[in-house]
Amino acid sequence: MKKVGLALGGGTAKGLAHIGILEVLEKNNIKIDYLSGTSMGAVVAALYSSGMPIKDLKKIALTTKWENLVDFTLPDKGILSGDKIETFLRVLLKNKKFKDLRIPLRVVAADVYKGEKVIFKKGDVASSLRASISLPSIFVPHEYNGRVLVDGGVVDPVPVDIVKSMGADIVIAVDLSVPLKDVIVSSKTEKSKKFLKKIEKKMIEQEIEEINKYVAKKKNLPWIIKNILEHPEKIVGFFKRHKLKGPKLLRITSNSFSIMVNELSKYSLLNADYVIKPDLIGISKFDFGSVPSIIRKGSSATKNSIKVIKKLIK
């Protein structure tokens, strides 16, 4: 039997389609010998390669309140610190190192200052994932061994060549891209808007909490400053009225990144032996309310591809 490699790309919520893909491959006894991933693809690949059963992986995707994993910070290098997500992943992975994984894995990130692709293959898995998911200007870049790292989609959206270099005879890639016109339309879906509203509420709650902490620490503030800061809800209300909202930045950055990744993916996919392409038109990167549908779409696309894949790996 030929050695099979699976290359999983990013896509935030859309990346959860990989769970449905892995489930169908497993049910059809198609053994994955090597895995590579970028962003959410790296997250799913890491959890699967750690030995987590598909049913548990699916349960996590369906029951996690994703809005609770956001942690706003001062918008210097990004608006989300990423600490909560890294802790969440570290718990799920039980602090595993690459050497502890059941299936060999490579995780892709990008060095933002050197303009280089960074491929993780040893050390702490959760830390590599924190780097790989760091969407520029949304997440604070991940600093690792003196390097400043961002989302791997910047350099290699679907890491086909990497999994081929690991020793795979047949490389199956997953293409989560949609037509460029749909990138813009899908970002305005009701479920996407609902999720972004939750993010906005979370942002306001965290800002009020930070202001209250600051006031409690400062004993000798001028009375006018103290009076303003003692009513943080008024400050937040001012920013809301003037449209200074995080979700708009999230949407603009996400759409721009998706357009770039769509174009880069065309080149990444050229060297794949087979490409599974779920129909994700109308689904946004932030459609975490559509997770059951996203997983089903991954399953459906793979079921339609099984006969061809089985022939390839004989």
C-alpha positions as CSV (number, residue, x, y, z in Angstrom):
1,M,0.0,0.0,0.0
2,K,1.3,3.5,-0.9
3,K,2.1,5.9,1.9
4,V,-0.6,8.6,2.1
5,G,0.0,12.2,3.1
6,L,-2.8,14.7,3.9
7,A,-2.3,18.5,3.6
8,L,-4.9,20.6,5.5
9,G,-5.3,24.3,4.9
10,G,-6.7,27.1,7.0
11,G,-10.1,28.8,7.0
12,T,-11.0,29.5,10.7
13,A,-14.5,28.1,11.1
14,K,-14.4,26.6,7.6
15,G,-11.3,24.6,8.6
16,L,-13.6,22.4,10.8
17,A,-14.6,20.7,7.5
18,H,-11.4,18.7,8.0
19,I,-13.0,16.8,10.8
20,G,-15.7,15.4,8.4
21,I,-13.0,14.6,5.9
22,L,-10.9,12.6,8.4
23,E,-14.0,10.8,9.6
24,V,-14.9,9.5,6.2
25,L,-11.3,8.5,5.3
26,E,-11.1,6.6,8.6
27,K,-14.4,4.8,8.1
28,N,-13.1,3.7,4.7
29,N,-9.9,2.4,6.2
30,I,-7.7,4.9,4.4
31,K,-4.7,5.2,6.7
32,I,-3.0,8.6,6.9
33,D,0.8,8.2,7.2
34,Y,1.8,11.9,7.2
35,L,0.0,15.1,8.0
36,S,0.8,18.8,7.4
37,G,-1.3,21.8,8.2
38,T,-1.7,25.5,8.2
39,S,-3.8,27.5,10.7
40,M,-7.0,25.7,11.5
41,G,-5.8,22.9,9.3
42,A,-2.8,22.5,11.6
43,V,-5.0,22.5,14.7
44,V,-7.2,19.7,13.4
45,A,-4.2,17.8,12.1
46,A,-2.4,18.1,15.5
47,L,-5.4,16.9,17.5
48,Y,-6.0,14.0,15.2
49,S,-2.3,13.0,15.1
50,S,-2.2,13.2,18.9
51,G,-4.5,10.1,18.9
52,M,-7.7,12.0,19.7
53,P,-10.7,9.9,18.4
54,I,-12.8,11.5,15.7
55,K,-15.9,11.4,17.8
56,D,-14.1,13.5,20.5
57,L,-12.7,15.9,18.0
58,K,-16.2,16.4,16.5
59,K,-17.7,16.9,20.0
60,I,-15.2,19.6,20.8
61,A,-15.9,21.4,17.5
62,L,-19.7,21.2,18.2
63,T,-19.8,22.2,21.8
64,T,-17.0,24.8,22.2
65,K,-18.2,28.3,22.8
66,W,-15.6,29.8,20.4
67,E,-16.4,33.4,21.4
68,N,-15.1,32.6,24.9
69,L,-11.6,32.0,23.5
70,V,-11.1,35.6,22.4
71,D,-8.9,37.8,24.6
72,F,-8.7,41.4,23.6
73,T,-5.5,43.3,24.2
74,L,-4.3,46.8,23.4
75,P,-4.1,47.0,19.6
76,D,-0.4,47.4,19.2
77,K,0.6,44.2,17.3
78,G,-2.9,42.7,17.1
79,I,-6.3,42.9,18.8
80,L,-6.3,39.4,20.3
81,S,-3.5,38.2,22.5
82,G,-4.1,34.5,21.7
83,D,-3.3,33.3,25.2
84,K,-6.7,31.7,25.8
85,I,-6.6,29.7,22.5
86,E,-3.0,28.5,23.2
87,T,-4.0,27.4,26.7
88,F,-7.1,25.6,25.3
89,L,-5.0,23.8,22.7
90,R,-2.4,22.9,25.3
91,V,-5.0,21.2,27.5
92,L,-6.5,19.3,24.6
93,L,-3.0,18.1,23.5
94,K,-2.0,17.3,27.1
95,N,1.3,19.3,26.5
96,K,2.4,16.8,23.8
97,K,5.6,17.3,21.9
98,F,6.0,16.4,18.2
99,K,7.8,13.2,19.1
100,D,4.8,12.1,21.1
101,L,2.4,12.3,18.1
102,R,0.8,9.1,16.6
103,I,1.2,10.4,13.0
104,P,4.2,12.5,11.9
105,L,3.1,16.1,11.6
106,R,4.5,19.4,10.2
107,V,3.0,22.8,11.1
108,V,3.5,25.9,9.0
109,A,4.0,29.5,10.1
110,A,5.7,32.5,8.6
111,D,8.5,34.7,9.9
112,V,7.1,38.2,9.5
113,Y,10.4,40.0,9.5
114,K,12.5,37.5,7.5
115,G,9.7,36.6,5.0
116,E,10.5,33.0,5.5
117,K,8.4,29.8,5.8
118,V,8.8,28.2,9.2
119,I,8.1,24.5,9.5
120,F,7.6,23.0,12.9
121,K,8.5,19.4,13.4
122,K,9.9,19.2,16.9
123,G,9.3,20.7,20.3
124,D,6.0,21.9,21.8
125,V,3.0,21.3,19.5
126,A,0.6,23.9,21.1
127,S,3.2,26.7,20.7
128,S,3.6,25.8,17.0
129,L,-0.2,26.0,16.6
130,R,-0.3,29.4,18.3
131,A,2.1,30.6,15.6
132,S,0.3,29.0,12.7
133,I,-3.1,30.5,13.6
134,S,-1.8,34.1,14.1
135,L,-3.8,35.9,11.5
136,P,-1.9,39.2,10.9
137,S,-3.3,42.3,12.7
138,I,-5.9,40.1,14.4
139,F,-3.7,38.0,16.6
140,V,-0.5,39.3,18.3
141,P,2.3,37.5,16.4
142,H,3.8,34.6,18.3
143,E,7.4,35.1,19.4
144,Y,9.4,31.8,19.3
145,N,13.2,31.3,19.5
146,G,13.8,34.9,18.6
147,R,11.5,34.9,15.6
148,V,8.2,36.8,15.2
149,L,5.7,34.4,13.6
150,V,2.3,34.8,11.9
151,D,-0.3,32.6,10.2
152,G,1.2,30.0,7.8
153,G,-1.3,30.9,5.2
154,V,0.8,33.9,4.4
155,V,3.4,31.6,2.8
156,D,1.8,28.2,2.3
157,P,-2.0,28.0,2.6
158,V,-2.1,24.2,1.8
159,P,1.3,22.6,2.5
160,V,1.3,20.0,-0.2
161,D,5.1,20.0,-0.9
162,I,5.9,19.7,2.8
163,V,3.9,16.5,3.3
164,K,5.3,15.1,0.0
165,S,8.8,15.7,1.3
166,M,8.0,13.7,4.5
167,G,7.8,10.6,2.3
168,A,4.2,10.5,1.1
169,D,3.7,8.6,-2.2
170,I,0.2,10.0,-2.6
171,V,-0.7,13.5,-1.4
172,I,-4.4,14.4,-0.8
173,A,-5.0,18.1,-0.3
174,V,-8.0,19.9,1.0
175,D,-9.1,23.1,-0.8
176,L,-11.4,25.2,1.4
177,S,-11.3,28.3,-0.9
178,V,-14.4,29.8,-2.5
179,P,-14.8,32.1,-5.5
180,L,-13.5,35.6,-4.7
181,K,-16.9,37.2,-5.0
182,D,-18.2,34.8,-2.4
183,V,-15.5,35.7,0.1
184,I,-17.2,39.1,0.4
185,V,-20.8,37.9,0.4
186,S,-20.2,35.1,2.9
187,S,-18.7,37.4,5.4
188,K,-22.1,39.1,5.7
189,T,-24.2,36.0,6.6
190,E,-26.5,36.1,9.5
191,K,-24.6,33.5,11.5
192,S,-21.4,35.3,10.8
193,K,-22.9,38.6,12.0
194,K,-24.3,36.9,15.1
195,F,-20.9,35.5,16.0
196,L,-19.2,38.9,15.5
197,K,-21.9,40.5,17.7
198,K,-20.9,38.0,20.5
199,I,-17.2,39.0,19.9
200,E,-18.2,42.7,20.2
201,K,-20.1,42.0,23.5
202,K,-17.0,40.1,24.8
203,M,-14.7,43.0,23.8
204,I,-16.9,45.5,25.7
205,E,-17.0,43.3,28.8
206,Q,-13.2,42.9,28.8
207,E,-12.7,46.7,28.3
208,I,-14.9,47.6,31.2
209,E,-13.1,45.0,33.4
210,E,-9.7,46.5,32.5
211,I,-10.8,50.0,33.2
212,N,-12.2,49.0,36.6
213,K,-8.9,47.3,37.5
214,Y,-7.0,50.4,36.5
215,V,-9.2,52.7,38.6
216,A,-8.9,50.4,41.6
217,K,-5.1,50.6,41.4
218,K,-4.8,54.3,41.0
219,K,-5.5,56.2,44.2
220,N,-4.5,59.7,43.2
221,L,-6.1,60.3,39.9
222,P,-7.3,63.9,39.1
223,W,-11.1,64.1,40.0
224,I,-12.2,64.7,36.4
225,I,-10.2,61.6,35.1
226,K,-11.4,59.5,38.0
227,N,-15.0,60.6,37.3
228,I,-14.8,59.5,33.7
229,L,-13.1,56.2,34.4
230,E,-15.5,55.3,37.1
231,H,-18.2,55.0,34.4
232,P,-16.5,52.8,31.8
233,E,-19.8,51.9,30.2
234,K,-20.0,55.6,29.0
235,I,-16.5,55.3,27.5
236,V,-17.4,52.2,25.6
237,G,-20.7,53.8,24.5
238,F,-18.8,56.6,23.0
239,F,-16.6,54.3,21.0
240,K,-19.7,52.3,19.9
241,R,-21.5,55.5,18.7
242,H,-18.4,56.5,16.7
243,K,-18.3,53.0,15.0
244,L,-14.9,52.1,16.5
245,K,-15.7,48.4,16.6
246,G,-13.4,45.4,16.5
247,P,-15.6,43.3,14.3
248,K,-15.3,45.7,11.3
249,L,-11.5,45.3,11.5
250,L,-12.0,41.5,11.8
251,R,-14.1,41.4,8.7
252,I,-11.8,43.7,6.6
253,T,-8.6,41.8,7.6
254,S,-10.3,38.4,7.2
255,N,-11.6,39.2,3.7
256,S,-8.2,40.6,2.6
257,F,-6.4,37.5,3.9
258,S,-8.9,35.2,2.3
259,I,-8.4,36.8,-1.1
260,M,-4.6,36.4,-0.8
261,V,-4.9,32.8,0.4
262,N,-7.2,32.0,-2.5
263,E,-4.6,33.1,-5.0
264,L,-1.7,31.4,-3.3
265,S,-3.7,28.1,-2.9
266,K,-3.9,27.7,-6.7
267,Y,-0.1,27.2,-6.8
268,S,0.1,25.0,-3.6
269,L,-2.5,22.6,-5.0
270,L,-0.8,22.0,-8.3
271,N,1.5,19.3,-6.8
272,A,-1.3,17.4,-5.1
273,D,-2.3,13.9,-6.4
274,Y,-5.9,14.6,-5.5
275,V,-7.8,17.6,-4.1
276,I,-10.9,17.3,-1.9
277,K,-13.0,20.4,-2.3
278,P,-16.0,20.9,0.1
279,D,-18.7,23.2,-1.1
280,L,-18.4,26.0,1.4
281,I,-20.0,28.8,-0.7
282,G,-22.1,31.0,1.6
283,I,-20.1,30.1,4.7
284,S,-17.9,32.7,6.3
285,K,-14.6,32.2,8.3
286,F,-16.5,33.4,11.3
287,D,-19.6,31.1,10.9
288,F,-19.0,29.1,14.1
289,G,-22.8,28.8,14.3
290,S,-22.6,26.6,11.2
291,V,-20.2,24.0,12.5
292,P,-22.5,21.0,12.0
293,S,-23.1,22.0,8.4
294,I,-19.4,22.7,7.8
295,I,-18.4,19.2,9.1
296,R,-21.2,17.6,7.0
297,K,-19.9,19.4,3.9
298,G,-16.4,18.0,4.5
299,S,-17.9,14.5,4.9
300,S,-20.0,14.8,1.7
301,A,-17.1,16.0,-0.4
302,T,-14.9,13.1,0.8
303,K,-17.6,10.5,0.2
304,N,-17.9,11.7,-3.4
305,S,-14.1,11.2,-3.7
306,I,-13.6,7.9,-2.0
307,K,-13.6,5.7,-5.1
308,V,-10.9,7.8,-6.8
309,I,-8.8,8.0,-3.7
310,K,-8.9,4.2,-3.2
311,K,-7.7,3.7,-6.7
312,L,-4.8,6.1,-6.2
313,I,-3.5,4.4,-3.1
314,K,-3.6,0.8,-4.4
